Amino acid sequence: MKILVLGGFGFIGSHVINKLLDQDYEALPASRKNGVNLFDYNNIKDYLNNTKPDSIINCAANVGSVNYVSDYSADVIYSNVQMLINLYKAVSESCPHAKIINPLSNCSYPGESDIQSEDEWLSGEVHNSVYSYGNSKRILYLIAKCYQTQYGIESKNILIPNTFGPGDSLDPNKTHALNGMIVRMINAMKQKDKTFEIWGTGKPVREWAYVDDVVNILIECLSFDKELLYPVNLAQNKAYSISESAHLIQKILKYEGTLFFNSDYQDGAPVKVLDDTLFKKLFPKFKFFDHYKGLQKTINYYENLLNEKGK
């Protein structure tokens, strides 16, 4: 089976490629790094005509920190929607048989949701801090539904929590939240900083997914034979406040400084925890990676990476 991974050189996409190759799939990473441009309709159409993938795992997105997606909200929604429209139109003309697997973000849930259940997904406004990116994921679903209705293109959509793990960007505007905190705290230790600043109050509660869990569910969707156009949560119903996560990272790193929560910065939604009821019914054998071990692996990776860069 030939699998195209859009965003295949990015954080999640690169992990997907490695896992597919380990499982003997024919895996094709695609992004502007190797000349595949989702902003150029003719480019992506020609590429699909030439490669004819059986399935597409779509990890391409313009995403970043809460401040990034808020400050550049118009750019974020424009670029993400443009890529999606070009992708689905090109698939309809070049390889309509191809299945498309889309990871959607749980920030697309209503901002006031506590335990985020799939039947509430479209029931209210996305939180203002992630309004552009969250709504781009709702638009993805609408595009997928329209193209399935008219062209029969099958899409499987998974709502994923905040993701962490090795291999993310070191750019503070583009990295995922937990990875960014880990990198900054490692640097604070190196500089012997006595205080470590964390944006916001530390009170918001988040569910975290280790990157291997996201990769495993996306690949499992390749052979999953049930309808997943309307998205299902990747959920284990475990969550931590930002403060709890920060102190856990501090413990693993043995950082001796003081954590300072700067409430001048916006918090984002107060609670983002995914309901796991439907997920457990659909994927009863799915095993999640241990959270603490995931943090240890992530911290070890970034410590080694930053040590190498410092040489």
C-alpha positions as CSV (number, residue, x, y, z in Angstrom):
1,M,0.0,0.0,0.0
2,K,1.3,3.4,-1.0
3,I,0.8,6.1,1.7
4,L,1.4,9.8,1.1
5,V,2.1,11.8,4.3
6,L,1.5,15.5,3.8
7,G,3.6,17.5,6.2
8,G,5.9,14.5,6.2
9,F,8.9,16.4,7.4
10,G,7.1,18.0,10.3
11,F,6.7,17.0,13.9
12,I,3.9,14.5,13.7
13,G,4.4,13.7,10.0
14,S,8.0,12.6,10.4
15,H,7.0,10.2,13.1
16,V,4.2,8.8,10.9
17,I,6.8,8.2,8.0
18,N,9.1,6.4,10.3
19,K,6.4,4.1,11.7
20,L,5.0,3.4,8.2
21,L,8.5,2.4,7.0
22,D,9.0,0.2,10.0
23,Q,5.7,-1.6,9.1
24,D,6.9,-2.0,5.4
25,Y,4.4,0.4,3.9
26,E,5.5,2.4,0.8
27,A,5.6,5.8,2.6
28,L,6.0,9.1,0.7
29,P,6.8,12.2,2.7
30,A,5.6,15.4,1.0
31,S,6.0,19.1,1.8
32,R,7.6,22.2,0.3
33,K,10.9,20.8,1.4
34,N,10.7,18.3,-1.4
35,G,8.8,20.4,-3.9
36,V,5.2,19.5,-3.0
37,N,3.3,22.7,-2.5
38,L,-0.3,22.6,-1.2
39,F,-0.7,26.3,-1.9
40,D,-0.3,25.6,-5.6
41,Y,-3.2,23.6,-6.9
42,N,-1.5,22.5,-10.2
43,N,1.5,21.4,-8.2
44,I,-0.4,19.1,-5.9
45,K,-2.6,17.8,-8.7
46,D,0.4,16.9,-10.8
47,Y,2.1,15.2,-7.8
48,L,-1.0,13.1,-7.1
49,N,-1.3,12.2,-10.7
50,N,2.3,10.9,-10.7
51,T,2.2,9.1,-7.4
52,K,-1.4,7.7,-7.2
53,P,-1.4,7.1,-3.4
54,D,-3.8,4.6,-1.9
55,S,-4.2,6.7,1.2
56,I,-3.2,10.2,2.4
57,I,-2.3,11.1,6.0
58,N,-2.7,14.8,6.1
59,C,-0.4,16.3,8.7
60,A,0.1,19.6,6.9
61,A,-1.0,22.7,8.8
62,N,0.0,26.2,9.7
63,V,0.0,26.0,13.5
64,G,1.9,27.3,16.4
65,S,1.7,28.6,19.9
66,V,-1.5,30.2,21.3
67,N,0.0,33.6,20.8
68,Y,1.0,32.8,17.2
69,V,-2.4,31.6,16.1
70,S,-4.0,34.6,17.9
71,D,-1.6,37.2,16.5
72,Y,-1.7,35.9,13.0
73,S,-5.3,34.6,13.0
74,A,-6.2,35.7,9.4
75,D,-3.0,34.2,8.0
76,V,-3.6,31.0,9.9
77,I,-7.2,30.4,8.7
78,Y,-6.4,31.5,5.1
79,S,-3.4,29.3,4.7
80,N,-5.0,26.2,6.3
81,V,-8.3,26.5,4.3
82,Q,-6.4,27.1,1.0
83,M,-4.3,24.0,1.5
84,L,-7.4,21.9,2.3
85,I,-9.4,23.2,-0.7
86,N,-6.5,22.5,-3.0
87,L,-5.9,19.0,-1.5
88,Y,-9.5,17.8,-1.8
89,K,-10.0,19.3,-5.3
90,A,-6.8,17.7,-6.5
91,V,-7.7,14.3,-5.0
92,S,-11.1,14.4,-6.7
93,E,-9.5,14.8,-10.0
94,S,-6.3,12.8,-9.7
95,C,-7.0,9.9,-7.2
96,P,-10.6,9.9,-5.9
97,H,-10.1,6.3,-4.6
98,A,-7.6,7.6,-2.1
99,K,-8.6,7.6,1.6
100,I,-7.7,10.8,3.5
101,I,-6.8,10.6,7.2
102,N,-7.0,13.9,9.0
103,P,-5.8,14.7,12.6
104,L,-8.1,17.4,13.9
105,S,-7.2,19.5,17.0
106,N,-9.3,19.4,20.2
107,C,-9.0,23.2,20.2
108,S,-11.9,23.1,17.6
109,Y,-14.3,22.2,20.4
110,P,-16.5,25.0,22.0
111,G,-14.4,27.1,24.3
112,E,-16.7,26.5,27.2
113,S,-16.6,22.7,27.0
114,D,-15.2,20.9,30.0
115,I,-15.3,17.2,29.1
116,Q,-15.4,17.4,25.4
117,S,-17.8,14.9,23.9
118,E,-18.2,14.3,20.2
119,D,-21.9,15.2,20.1
120,E,-21.0,18.7,21.4
121,W,-18.2,19.4,19.0
122,L,-20.1,21.9,16.8
123,S,-22.4,23.2,19.5
124,G,-20.7,26.4,20.4
125,E,-18.0,29.0,19.6
126,V,-14.3,28.0,19.5
127,H,-12.3,29.8,22.2
128,N,-11.2,33.2,21.1
129,S,-7.5,32.4,21.7
130,V,-7.5,29.7,19.0
131,Y,-10.4,30.9,17.0
132,S,-8.7,30.8,13.6
133,Y,-6.9,27.4,14.0
134,G,-9.8,25.8,15.7
135,N,-12.3,26.9,13.1
136,S,-10.0,25.8,10.3
137,K,-10.4,22.2,11.6
138,R,-14.2,22.6,11.6
139,I,-13.9,23.8,8.0
140,L,-11.8,20.7,7.2
141,Y,-14.7,18.5,8.3
142,L,-17.2,20.5,6.2
143,I,-14.9,20.2,3.1
144,A,-14.4,16.5,3.7
145,K,-18.2,16.0,4.0
146,C,-18.9,17.9,0.8
147,Y,-16.3,16.0,-1.2
148,Q,-17.5,12.7,0.1
149,T,-21.1,13.6,-0.9
150,Q,-20.2,14.7,-4.4
151,Y,-17.2,12.6,-5.2
152,G,-17.3,9.7,-2.8
153,I,-13.9,10.6,-1.3
154,E,-13.5,8.8,2.1
155,S,-12.2,10.7,5.0
156,K,-11.4,9.6,8.5
157,N,-11.1,12.3,11.1
158,I,-9.6,12.1,14.6
159,L,-9.7,14.8,17.2
160,I,-6.4,14.8,19.0
161,P,-5.3,16.4,22.2
162,N,-2.2,18.6,22.7
163,T,0.7,16.5,21.4
164,F,4.2,16.3,22.8
165,G,7.3,14.3,22.1
166,P,10.7,14.3,20.3
167,G,11.2,16.0,16.9
168,D,9.3,19.2,17.3
169,S,10.4,22.7,16.1
170,L,12.6,24.7,18.4
171,D,11.0,27.9,17.3
172,P,8.9,29.1,20.3
173,N,6.2,30.4,18.0
174,K,5.8,27.1,16.2
175,T,6.5,24.4,18.8
176,H,3.7,22.6,20.7
177,A,3.0,23.8,24.2
178,L,4.6,21.1,26.3
179,N,7.6,20.7,24.1
180,G,8.2,24.4,24.2
181,M,8.1,24.4,28.0
182,I,10.6,21.5,28.2
183,V,13.0,23.3,25.9
184,R,12.8,26.6,27.7
185,M,13.3,24.9,31.1
186,I,16.4,23.0,29.9
187,N,17.8,26.3,28.7
188,A,16.9,27.9,32.0
189,M,18.9,25.2,33.8
190,K,21.9,25.7,31.4
191,Q,21.8,29.4,32.2
192,K,21.4,28.8,35.9
193,D,18.2,30.9,36.0
194,K,16.7,31.2,39.4
195,T,13.2,31.9,38.0
196,F,11.3,30.2,35.2
197,E,8.4,32.1,33.7
198,I,5.3,30.4,32.4
199,W,2.7,32.3,30.5
200,G,-0.7,32.3,32.1
201,T,-2.0,31.4,35.5
202,G,-1.1,27.7,35.3
203,K,-4.7,26.8,36.0
204,P,-6.0,25.6,32.6
205,V,-6.4,21.8,32.4
206,R,-5.1,19.9,29.4
207,E,-5.1,16.4,28.1
208,W,-1.7,15.5,26.5
209,A,-1.0,12.8,23.9
210,Y,2.5,11.4,23.4
211,V,3.3,11.6,19.7
212,D,3.4,7.8,19.3
213,D,-0.2,7.6,20.3
214,V,-1.2,10.1,17.6
215,V,0.9,8.2,15.0
216,N,-0.6,4.8,16.0
217,I,-4.2,5.9,15.7
218,L,-3.6,7.6,12.3
219,I,-2.0,4.4,11.0
220,E,-4.7,2.3,12.5
221,C,-7.3,4.3,10.6
222,L,-5.8,3.1,7.3
223,S,-7.4,-0.3,7.9
224,F,-10.3,0.8,10.1
225,D,-13.5,-0.2,8.3
226,K,-16.1,1.9,10.0
227,E,-17.3,5.4,9.2
228,L,-15.2,8.2,10.8
229,L,-16.2,11.2,8.7
230,Y,-17.6,12.8,11.8
231,P,-14.6,12.8,14.0
232,V,-13.9,10.7,17.1
233,N,-11.7,11.7,20.0
234,L,-8.3,10.2,20.6
235,A,-9.0,10.1,24.3
236,Q,-7.8,8.5,27.5
237,N,-9.7,10.8,29.9
238,K,-6.5,11.9,31.8
239,A,-5.6,15.5,32.2
240,Y,-3.2,17.8,34.1
241,S,-3.2,21.5,34.8
242,I,-0.4,23.5,33.2
243,S,1.0,24.0,36.7
244,E,1.0,20.2,37.4
245,S,2.8,19.6,34.1
246,A,5.4,22.3,34.7
247,H,6.2,20.9,38.2
248,L,6.4,17.4,36.7
249,I,8.9,18.6,34.1
250,Q,10.8,20.4,36.9
251,K,11.0,17.2,38.9
252,I,12.3,15.1,36.0
253,L,14.9,17.7,35.1
254,K,15.8,18.4,38.7
255,Y,15.5,22.1,38.0
256,E,16.0,24.0,41.3
257,G,14.6,27.4,40.3
258,T,11.2,28.9,41.1
259,L,8.3,28.6,38.7
260,F,6.6,32.0,38.0
261,F,3.2,32.0,36.4
262,N,2.7,35.3,34.5
263,S,-1.0,36.1,34.5
264,D,-0.4,39.0,32.0
265,Y,-0.6,36.4,29.3
266,Q,-3.9,34.8,28.2
267,D,-4.7,31.3,29.4
268,G,-6.7,29.8,26.6
269,A,-9.7,27.6,27.3
270,P,-10.0,26.7,31.0
271,V,-10.4,22.9,30.4
272,K,-9.7,20.7,27.4
273,V,-10.3,17.1,28.3
274,L,-11.7,14.6,25.7
275,D,-14.5,12.2,26.5
276,D,-13.2,8.6,25.9
277,T,-16.6,6.8,25.8
278,L,-16.8,6.4,22.0
279,F,-13.1,5.9,21.5
280,K,-13.0,2.9,23.8
281,K,-16.0,1.4,21.9
282,L,-14.4,1.8,18.5
283,F,-10.8,1.1,19.5
284,P,-11.0,-1.2,22.5
285,K,-7.5,-2.6,22.2
286,F,-5.7,0.7,21.8
287,K,-2.9,1.1,24.3
288,F,-1.7,4.6,25.3
289,F,2.0,5.3,26.0
290,D,2.7,6.0,29.7
291,H,2.6,9.8,30.3
292,Y,5.5,10.0,32.7
293,K,7.7,7.8,30.4
294,G,6.7,9.9,27.5
295,L,7.9,13.0,29.3
296,Q,11.2,11.3,30.2
297,K,11.8,10.3,26.6
298,T,10.9,13.8,25.4
299,I,13.2,15.5,27.9
300,N,16.1,13.2,27.2
301,Y,15.7,13.9,23.4
302,Y,15.8,17.7,23.9
303,E,18.6,17.6,26.4
304,N,20.7,15.7,23.9
305,L,19.7,17.9,21.0
306,L,20.5,21.1,22.9
307,N,23.8,19.7,24.2
308,E,24.8,18.9,20.6
309,K,23.8,22.4,19.4
310,G,25.8,23.9,22.2
311,K,29.1,22.2,21.2
